[in-house]
Amino acid sequence: MNRATFTLLFLLLLCALSLVAAQQRARSLFIALERTQIEERKLNQDWLRLEYEQRNLSKSARIRDVARNQLRMSPISPEHTLYLKEAR
């Protein structure tokens, strides 16, 4: 075999190894993409759950219950209202 054949064979092996390395890199990037998309879905679910909890916690009935039970507040009534007149 002559020198040109060995050179072409060497280039062919180099190209084949380069192709294998590129495919391996593409596979590892695809796996990383899949993992990132799974993490994104989990974070979206957490975000939706937190938004739901926030809506529930901000409802007026919940606020009223917390005010009555935990803070021991009562609704206003005329007998508990104190009116002040401005001194002129």
N, C-alpha and C positions, 0 to 999 in steps of 0.2 A: 504494500500500500504506500501511496505517496504522501507527501506532506499535506497537500490540499485535503485529502480524505480525512486525515487525523484532525485537521483544523475544523472541518465541517462537522465531524463527529463530536468534537469538543464543544462547538457552538450549539449543536443539537442538545447535548446533555445540559448545557448551561441554560438554554431556553426551557427545557423540561423541568429543571429544578426551579427556575423562576416561576413557571406556571404553577407548580405545586405550592410554592411559598405564597403566591398571590391567592390561590384558592383557599389555603389555610387561613390567611388574613381575612378574606371575605367571610369565611365561616365564623371566625371568632367575632368579627364585627356584627354579623347577623345575630349571633347569640347575645351579644351585648345589647343590641337593639331590642330584642325580644324581652330581655330582663328589664330594660328601661321602660318598655311599654307596660309590662306587668306592674311595675312600681307606680307608673302613672295612673293605671286603673285603680290601684289600692288607694292612692292619694286622692283621687276623685271621689271614691266611695267615702273616705274619711271626711272630705270636704262637704259632701252632701249630708252626711250624718250630723256634722257640726252645725250646718245651716238649719237642719230640722230641729235640733236641740235649741238653737238660738231662737227660732220662731216660737217654740213651745215655752221657753223661759220668758219671752217678752210679751206673752199674752196677758191681757188685762186681768183675767180671772186669776191667773197664777200670781200676779203682782198683788191683787187684793187679798188672796189667801196668805201670802207671806206677810203682808202688812198686818193682818188680823192675828195670825197665829204666832209668828216669830217676834214681831215688833210690838204686839199687843196694842195696835191702833184700833180706833173705832170710827165709824162714820160720823160726819159732823151732824150736829143737831142744833136747833135754835137755842136750847137752854144751855148749851156749852159754848155758845158763841159770845164773844165779848166785843162790843162795839166801842170804839174810841172816837171822841170828838176832837177836832183840831182846835187848839187854843189860838185865838186871834189877837 
